[in-house]
């Protein structure tokens, strides 16, 4: 599961602190505006100096950031990443984000008694979080995300009464989190980010007392709980990420009381039941993710009032209901009200049990839509010319449905399209030439349909395509020579069609091919020698065609299998390959009365006078 899209931990912490405490220099790390002071005074600054030197001593510092700046001839208040208070020489902030440090954190950090900000994000520090950090009673911002920290979090951290931000995301931390108000007392807490670790147990109920909480991010852990009822008390909550855990039970309607919530992620859990109708009251929602659960029933019509919604993910559930073709059919799922969301960018409905056709109103829901995923359902009907309304679309997946009809010519207007999955349906037309004018397409999968006719020569217009699968259709005629223009192509499957003629000479330009399947067609002639020169080719299938002549030597053919060449007209070549084909011919049904036996190629005879 992806990390929260707008929860920028560093920005959340620094936006509050920087205006009053720190100055941002051009290098992106913090320095103090204070003048250089002597370290010989007796106001506690010597304690801070010793703590900083101990911190430096335990770290590898491969880029020499500390070695070059933390020197004895400069006041530590001017060291890179260090800030001091204006009126005394005491360290108030230690901030070295994205500076490679490598090593463990020293317990001496607990002696920086005036520290209010500790930011060591993405610095590759490792090992346990020192227990001594719990002594920093002035600390307001603690950000150690994106490291290799391990073990349990010291319980004292959960009783630091001034903390406003805790971020330990993307580490290897373990264990439960204290689950009562006595051991969890953070009255000033506004942001807690513990995602992508290995925490277990219940979601800590002590968070219920943190009435200033704006963001809770616990995604990708192993919490086992229901959605806690006390969440409804956190009226300031804006972001709630609980995805990727072991949360069970129903989605509670009381979450709709969180009227300021902008992002809600309950994906990849074990939730059951229906989506509450009350969620239509959460008018600030811009991101809603219930994907990867066991939800049933229809999508509530009330979600149509979420005018700020930009991302809706409902994939991999057991949602049901028809998709009505007309407006106002409230007896079934009414997509027309669901998608009154002009800012919608991502729509994921795949892996459900939706039935019926895709109504016209869906194609008008948002010109901002970037991705439309509705694969692996039971949808019927077809694609309409209104598909072109998705002018920003880069991905469409409707595979594994029961869609029929044609690919509309209007698809040629989707100039930003990159990924197209229409496989495993019942489309039954020729392919419009305009599809091959979309030069940003990277992947095109039209396999397992009823497409027919010849392929247009415009296929060479897919300049950036890397994978094409047209297998298991009813294409016929020659394979266009313009395939040779697809220099980025690594995967090509044209199997199980009725292509004839010979393998195009232009294929010799496809030197990046890793997979080529031309099996079960009708091409004749020789196997091109250049296929043996394709150094990246790992899989080749030419079986059940009408190929003849010598099997090339070397390259992919050095270890060619019987299954890759079986069922051709008259192949010959090295004795080992020929022997396999000859032996197997007893098990192959001949084509049009022709024998499938393939002996070694004849040895040229020298004629003497």
C-alpha positions in Angstrom: 0.0 0.0 0.0 1.3 3.4 -0.9 2.3 5.9 1.8 -0.2 8.7 2.6 -0.3 11.0 -0.4 -0.3 14.4 1.3 1.1 13.6 4.7 4.4 15.4 4.4 5.9 14.8 7.8 8.7 17.3 7.5 6.5 20.1 6.3 3.9 19.4 9.0 6.5 19.8 11.7 8.5 22.6 10.3 5.6 24.8 9.3 4.8 25.3 12.9 8.3 25.6 14.3 10.3 27.5 11.8 8.6 30.9 11.9 9.5 31.4 15.6 12.7 29.4 16.1 14.8 28.6 13.1 16.3 30.0 9.9 16.5 27.9 6.7 19.9 28.4 4.9 20.4 27.6 1.3 21.7 24.1 2.0 18.4 22.9 3.4 19.6 22.2 6.9 19.2 24.4 9.9 21.6 26.9 11.3 21.3 29.4 14.2 21.1 33.1 13.7 22.9 33.5 17.0 26.4 34.9 17.1 29.3 32.7 18.1 29.6 32.3 21.9 32.3 30.9 24.1 31.9 27.3 25.2 33.7 27.9 28.5 30.6 29.4 30.3 28.9 27.3 32.9 25.2 27.6 31.8 25.0 23.9 30.6 26.3 24.5 27.1 29.3 22.3 27.8 26.8 19.4 28.4 25.3 20.1 25.0 28.7 20.1 23.3 29.6 16.8 24.9 26.3 15.3 23.7 26.8 16.5 20.1 30.3 15.2 20.0 29.1 11.8 21.3 26.4 11.9 18.6 29.0 12.5 15.9 31.4 9.9 17.3 28.9 7.0 16.8 28.1 7.8 13.2 29.9 7.0 10.0 29.3 10.3 8.2 30.3 9.0 4.7 29.9 12.3 3.0 31.9 14.2 5.7 29.0 16.6 6.5 29.7 16.5 10.2 33.5 16.2 9.8 33.6 19.3 7.7 31.4 21.5 9.8 31.5 20.2 13.4 34.9 21.5 14.2 36.4 22.9 17.4 37.2 26.3 15.9 33.5 27.1 15.4 30.8 27.5 18.0 28.6 24.4 18.0 25.7 26.8 17.5 27.0 27.4 14.0 27.4 23.7 13.2 25.4 22.3 10.3 22.0 21.1 11.5 22.3 22.7 15.0 20.3 25.6 16.3 20.6 27.4 19.6 18.3 29.6 21.6 18.7 33.4 21.1 19.6 34.3 24.6 21.7 31.4 25.8 24.0 28.9 24.2 21.7 25.8 24.5 20.8 23.5 21.6 17.1 23.8 20.7 17.1 21.9 17.4 19.1 19.2 15.7 18.0 18.7 12.1 19.9 16.7 9.5 17.3 15.4 7.1 18.5 13.1 4.3 22.2 13.5 5.4 23.7 10.0 5.3 25.0 9.2 8.8 24.9 5.4 9.3 25.2 4.2 12.8 23.3 4.1 16.1 21.9 7.0 18.1 23.9 7.9 21.2 22.1 8.0 24.6 23.8 11.3 25.2 21.1 12.9 23.0 19.0 12.7 26.2 21.2 15.4 27.7 20.2 18.1 25.2 17.7 19.3 27.8 16.6 22.4 25.8 16.0 20.5 22.6 12.6 21.2 21.0 13.1 19.6 17.5 15.0 16.4 16.5 14.8 15.7 12.8 16.9 12.8 11.5 14.7 11.6 8.7 16.2 9.4 6.0 19.7 9.4 7.5 20.2 5.6 7.7 20.5 5.6 11.5 19.9 2.2 12.9 19.5 0.2 16.2 17.2 1.0 19.0 15.7 4.4 19.9 17.6 5.5 23.1 15.5 5.4 26.2 17.1 8.6 27.2 15.2 10.6 24.6 12.3 10.3 27.0 14.1 12.9 29.3 13.7 15.6 26.7 10.7 17.3 28.3 10.9 20.4 26.0 10.8 18.3 22.8 7.9 19.2 20.5 8.9 17.6 17.2 10.4 14.2 17.0 11.0 12.9 13.4 13.0 9.8 12.8 11.2 8.4 9.8 12.8 6.5 6.9 15.6 4.8 8.8 16.6 1.3 10.1 15.6 1.7 13.7 14.5 -1.5 15.4 13.1 -2.8 18.6 10.4 -1.3 20.8 9.8 2.4 21.4 10.8 3.4 24.9 7.6 3.9 26.9 8.8 7.2 28.3 8.3 8.8 24.8 4.5 8.4 25.2 4.6 10.7 28.3 6.4 13.7 26.8 3.7 16.2 27.5 4.9 18.9 25.0 5.2 16.6 21.9 3.2 17.9 18.9 4.6 15.5 16.3 5.9 11.9 16.5 7.1 10.3 13.2 8.7 6.9 13.2 7.4 5.9 9.8 9.3 3.4 7.6 11.5 1.8 10.1 11.6 -1.7 11.6 10.1 -0.9 15.0 8.2 -3.6 16.8 6.0 -4.4 19.8 2.8 -3.1 21.1 2.0 0.6 22.0 0.8 1.4 25.5 -2.9 1.2 25.5 -4.1 3.2 28.5 -4.1 6.9 29.5 -1.7 6.3 32.4 1.1 5.1 30.1 0.1 7.3 27.1 -0.2 11.0 27.9 0.5 13.3 25.0 -2.0 16.2 25.5 -0.4 18.5 22.9 0.0 15.8 20.1 -1.2 16.9 16.7 0.5 14.4 14.3 1.5 10.7 14.9 3.0 8.8 12.1 3.9 5.2 12.9 3.2 3.6 9.5 5.3 0.9 7.8 6.7 -0.8 10.8 6.0 -4.0 12.7 3.8 -2.8 15.5 1.3 -5.3 17.0 -1.6 -5.3 19.5 -4.5 -2.9 19.6 -4.7 0.6 18.2 -3.6 2.7 21.3 -6.7 4.0 23.1 -4.6 6.6 24.7 -4.9 8.6 21.5 -8.5 9.3 22.6 -7.2 11.9 25.0 -5.2 13.7 22.3 -7.9 16.2 21.4 -5.7 18.2 19.1 -4.9 15.3 16.8 -5.0 16.2 13.1 -3.3 13.1 11.6 -3.0 9.5 12.6 -1.0 7.3 10.3 -0.6 3.6 11.4 -0.7 2.0 7.9 1.2 -1.2 7.1 1.6 -2.7 10.6 0.0 -5.7 12.3 -2.5 -3.9 14.6 -5.4 -6.2 15.4 -8.5 -4.3 16.4 -11.9 -3.0 15.3 -12.2 0.6 14.1 -12.1 2.2 17.6 -15.2 4.1 18.7 -13.2 6.8 20.4 -12.0 8.1 17.0 -15.4 9.9 16.8 -14.2 12.2 19.6 -11.2 13.6 17.6 -13.0 16.5 15.9 -9.8 18.0 14.6 -8.8 14.9 12.7 -7.9 15.5 9.0 -6.0 12.4 8.0 -6.7 8.8 9.2 -4.6 6.0 7.7 -5.2 2.5 9.1 -4.7 0.5 5.9 -2.6 -2.6 5.7 -3.3 -4.0 9.2 -5.7 -6.7 10.7 -8.7 -4.5 11.4 -11.9 -6.5 11.6 -15.6 -5.9 11.8 -17.8 -3.3 10.1 -17.0 0.2 8.9 -18.7 2.2 11.6 -21.1 5.0 10.6 -19.8 7.2 13.5 -16.7 8.0 11.3 -19.0 10.4 9.5 -18.9 12.6 12.6 -15.3 13.5 11.6 -16.5 16.3 9.3 -13.0 17.7 8.8 -11.5 14.4 7.6 -9.9 14.9 4.2 -8.2 11.5 3.7 -9.4 8.1 5.0 -7.6 4.9 4.3 -9.0 1.6 5.6 -7.6 -0.5 2.8 -6.1 -4.0 3.0 -7.8 -5.1 6.2 -10.5 -7.6 7.0 -13.5 -5.3 7.1 -16.9 -6.7 6.2 -20.4 -5.4 5.6 -21.6 -2.4 3.6 -20.3 1.1 3.2 -22.4 3.3 5.4 -24.7 5.7 3.7 -23.6 8.4 6.3 -20.2 8.8 4.6 -21.9 11.2 2.1 -21.9 13.7 5.0 -18.0 13.9 4.9 -17.8 16.8 2.5 -14.1 17.5 3.0 -13.1 14.0 1.8 -10.6 14.1 -1.1 -9.2 10.6 -0.7 -11.2 7.5 0.2 -9.7 4.0 0.1 -11.6 0.9 1.1 -9.8 -1.4 -1.3 -8.7 -4.9 -0.4 -11.4 -5.8 2.2 -14.5 -8.1 2.2 -17.1 -5.4 1.7 -20.5 -6.3 0.2 -23.6 -4.6 -1.1 -23.9 -1.5 -3.3 -21.8 1.7 -3.3 -24.0 4.3 -1.5 -25.6 6.9 -3.7 -24.7 9.4 -1.0 -21.1 9.4 -2.0 -22.1 11.5 -5.0 -22.2 14.5 -2.7 -18.5 14.4 -2.1 -17.6 17.2 -4.4 -13.9 17.3 -3.3 -13.2 13.7 -3.8 -10.2 13.1 -6.1 -9.2 9.5 -5.3 -11.7 6.7 -4.7 -10.4 3.1 -4.4 -12.9 0.3 -3.9 -11.0 -2.5 -5.6 -10.7 -6.1 -4.4 -14.0 -6.4 -2.4 -17.3 -8.2 -3.1 -19.3 -5.1 -3.9 -22.4 -5.8 -6.0 -25.3 -4.1 -7.7 -26.1 -3.2 -11.2 -24.7 -0.2 -13.1 -27.9 1.4 -14.5 -27.9 2.9 -18.0 -30.5 5.6 -17.1 -30.6 8.2 -14.4 -32.7 8.0 -11.3 -32.8 4.2 -11.1 -32.5 4.1 -7.4 -33.6 0.5 -7.2 -30.0 -0.4 -8.1 -26.7 1.2 -7.9 -26.9 4.7 -9.3 -23.5 5.6 -10.7 -24.9 9.0 -11.9 -25.1 10.3 -8.3 -22.0 8.4 -7.2 -19.8 10.2 -9.6 -20.9 13.8 -9.3 -17.3 14.4 -8.4 -15.7 16.9 -10.8 -12.2 16.6 -9.2 -12.0 12.8 -9.4 -8.6 11.6 -10.6 -8.5 7.9 -9.7 -11.4 5.5 -9.8 -10.8 1.9 -8.8 -13.7 -0.6 -8.9 -11.8 -3.7 -10.0 -12.1 -7.1 -8.5 -15.8 -6.8 -7.4 -19.0 -8.3 -8.8 -20.6 -5.3 -10.6 -23.0 -6.2 -13.3 -24.8 -4.5 -16.1 -23.5 -1.9 -18.5 -21.3 1.2 -17.9 -23.8 4.1 -18.2 -23.1 7.1 -20.3 -22.9 9.3 -17.2 -19.8 7.6 -16.1 -17.9 8.8 -19.2 -18.9 12.4 -18.2 -17.9 12.2 -14.6 -14.5 14.1 -14.7 -12.2 15.4 -17.3 -9.5 15.2 -14.6 -9.7 11.4 -14.4 -6.2 9.9 -14.8 -6.9 6.2 -14.1 -10.1 4.2 -14.6 -9.9 0.6 -13.2 -13.0 -1.6 -13.5 -11.4 -5.0 -14.4 -12.5 -8.4 -13.0 -16.2 -7.7 -12.7 -19.2 -8.9 -14.7 -19.8 -5.7 -16.7 -21.7 -6.0 -20.0 -22.3 -3.6 -22.9 -19.4 -1.7 -24.5 -17.3 1.4 -24.7 -19.0 4.5 -26.1 -17.7 7.4 -28.1 -17.9 9.5 -24.9 -14.8 7.7 -23.7 -13.0 10.7 -25.3 -14.3 12.9 -22.5 -11.6 11.4 -20.3 -9.1 13.8 -21.9 -6.5 13.3 -19.1 -6.7 9.5 -19.0 -3.4 7.7 -18.8 -4.7 4.2 -17.8 -7.8 2.2 -18.5 -8.3 -1.4 -17.3 -11.6 -3.2 -18.0 -10.2 -6.7 -18.4 -12.1 -9.8 -17.4 -15.6 -8.6 -18.0 -18.2 -9.4 -20.6 -17.9 -6.2 -22.7 -18.8 -6.4 -26.4 -18.8 -4.2 -29.5 -16.2 -2.0 -30.9 -13.3 0.2 -29.8 -14.7 3.6 -30.6 -12.7 5.9 -33.0 -12.9 8.5 -30.3 -10.2 6.7 -28.3 -7.8 8.4 -30.7 -8.4 11.7 -28.7 -6.9 10.2 -25.5 -3.5 11.5 -26.3 -2.2 10.9 -22.8 -3.1 7.2 -22.7 -0.2 5.0 -21.6 -1.7 1.7 -20.4 -4.6 -0.1 -22.0 -6.0 -3.4 -20.7 -9.1 -4.6 -22.6 -8.3 -8.3 -22.5 -10.7 -11.2 -21.7 -13.8 -9.6 -23.0 -15.9 -10.2 -26.1 -15.0 -7.1 -28.3 -15.7 -8.1 -31.8 -14.6 -5.5 -34.3 -11.5 -4.5 -36.2 -9.0 -2.3 -34.4 -9.3 1.4 -35.3 -6.1 2.8 -36.9 -6.3 5.8 -34.6 -5.4 3.6 -31.6 -1.9 3.2 -33.1 -1.5 7.0 -33.3 -1.3 7.3 -29.5 2.4 7.5 -29.2 2.5 7.5 -25.4 1.1 4.0 -25.0 3.5 1.8 -23.1 1.4 -1.3 -22.7 -1.4 -2.6 -25.0 -3.3 -5.8 -24.1 -6.3 -6.8 -26.3 -5.9 -10.5 -25.9 -8.7 -13.1 -25.5 -11.4 -11.2 -27.4 -13.1 -11.6 -30.8 -11.2 -8.9 -32.7 -10.9 -9.6 -36.4 -9.6 -8.3 -39.7 -6.1 -7.2 -40.6 -3.8 -5.0 -38.4 -3.4 -1.5 -39.8 0.1 -0.4 -40.9 -0.2 2.4 -38.4 0.9 -0.1 -35.7 4.4 1.5 -36.0 3.1 4.7 -34.4 3.3 3.3 -30.9 6.8 4.7 -30.5 7.1 4.1 -26.7 5.3 0.8 -26.4 7.2 -2.0 -24.5 4.5 -4.7 -24.4 1.8 -5.7 -26.9 -0.5 -8.7 -26.5 -3.0 -9.4 -29.3 -3.2 -13.1 -28.7 -6.3 -15.3 -29.0 -8.3 -13.2 -31.4 -9.2 -13.6 -35.1 -6.7 -11.4 -36.8 -5.6 -12.4 -40.3 -3.4 -11.3 -43.1 0.3 -10.3 -42.9 1.9 -9.1 -39.8 2.6 -5.4 -40.6 6.3 -4.6 -41.4 5.8 -1.4 -39.4 6.3 -3.5 -36.2 9.9 -3.0 -36.9 9.6 0.6 -35.9 8.8 -0.3 -32.3 12.3 -0.1 -31.0 11.3 -0.1 -27.3 9.3 -3.4 -27.6 10.3 -6.1 -25.2 7.2 -8.3 -25.2 5.1 -9.3 -28.2 2.4 -12.0 -28.3 0.5 -12.5 -31.6 -0.3 -16.2 -30.9 -3.6 -18.0 -31.6 -4.7 -15.9 -34.6 -4.6 -16.5 -38.4 -1.7 -14.4 -39.5 -0.1 -15.7 -42.6 2.8 -14.8 -45.0 6.2 -14.9 -43.5 7.8 -13.5 -40.3 8.5 -9.9 -41.3 12.1 -9.0 -42.0 11.6 -5.8 -40.1 11.5 -7.8 -36.9 15.3 -7.7 -37.0 15.0 -4.2 -35.6 13.3 -5.5 -32.4 16.6 -6.2 -30.7 15.2 -5.5 -27.2 12.7 -8.4 -27.4 12.6 -10.6 -24.4 9.4 -12.5 -25.2 8.1 -13.4 -28.7 5.1 -15.7 -29.3 3.9 -16.3 -32.8 2.5 -19.8 -32.2 -0.7 -21.1 -33.7 -0.9 -19.0 -36.8 -0.2 -19.7 -40.5 3.1 -18.0 -41.3 5.3 -19.9 -43.8 8.9 -19.7 -44.9 12.1 -19.9 -42.9 12.8 -19.0 -39.4 14.8 -15.7 -39.6 18.4 -16.1 -38.7 18.4 -12.8 -36.9 16.4 -14.2 -34.1 19.5 -16.0 -32.9 21.2 -12.7 -32.5 18.7 -11.3 -30.0 20.7 -11.3 -26.9 17.8 -10.4 -24.6 15.4 -13.0 -26.0 14.4 -15.4 -23.2 11.2 -16.9 -24.5 10.4 -17.8 -28.1 7.4 -19.9 -29.3 7.0 -20.6 -33.1 5.0 -23.8 -32.7 2.0 -24.9 -34.9 2.7 -22.7 -37.9 3.8 -23.6 -41.4 7.5 -22.8 -41.0 10.2 -24.8 -42.9 13.8 -25.0 -43.5 16.8 -24.8 -41.3 16.5 -24.0 -37.6 19.0 -21.3 -36.8 22.1 -22.0 -34.6 23.0 -20.3 -31.3 21.3 -17.7 -29.2 17.8 -18.6 -28.1 18.0 -21.7 -30.3 20.9 -23.2 -28.3 18.5 -24.3 -25.7 15.2 -24.3 -27.7 12.6 -26.7 -26.4 10.3 -29.1 -28.4 7.3 -27.1 -27.4 8.7 -24.0 -29.1 9.0 -25.6 -32.6 6.5 -28.5 -32.6 3.7 -28.6 -35.2 5.5 -26.9 -38.2 5.7 -28.0 -41.8 9.2 -29.1 -42.5 11.8 -27.8 -40.1 15.3 -29.2 -40.2 18.5 -28.5 -38.4 20.9 -29.9 -35.8 20.4 -33.6 -35.2 19.3 -33.2 -31.6 16.5 -30.8 -32.5 15.5 -32.7 -35.5 15.4 -35.9 -33.5 13.0 -34.4 -31.0 10.7 -33.2 -33.8 10.9 -36.4 -35.6 10.1 -38.5 -32.5 7.3 -36.1 -31.6 5.7 -36.3 -35.0 4.0 -39.6 -34.0 2.0 -37.6 -31.5 1.2 -34.6 -33.8 -1.9 -34.5 -36.0 -0.6 -33.7 -39.6 -1.9 -30.5 -41.2 -3.8 -31.0 -44.5 -2.4 -34.5 -45.0 1.3 -33.3 -44.5 3.6 -35.2 -42.3 5.0 -33.4 -39.3 8.4 -35.2 -39.4 11.4 -32.8 -39.5 14.7 -34.5 -40.5 18.1 -33.0 -40.3 18.8 -30.6 -43.2 20.4 -32.3 -46.3 24.2 -32.1 -46.4 25.4 -30.3 -49.6 26.9 -32.8 -52.1 30.2 -31.8 -53.9 30.0 -32.7 -57.6 33.2 -33.8 -59.4 33.6 -33.9 -63.1 
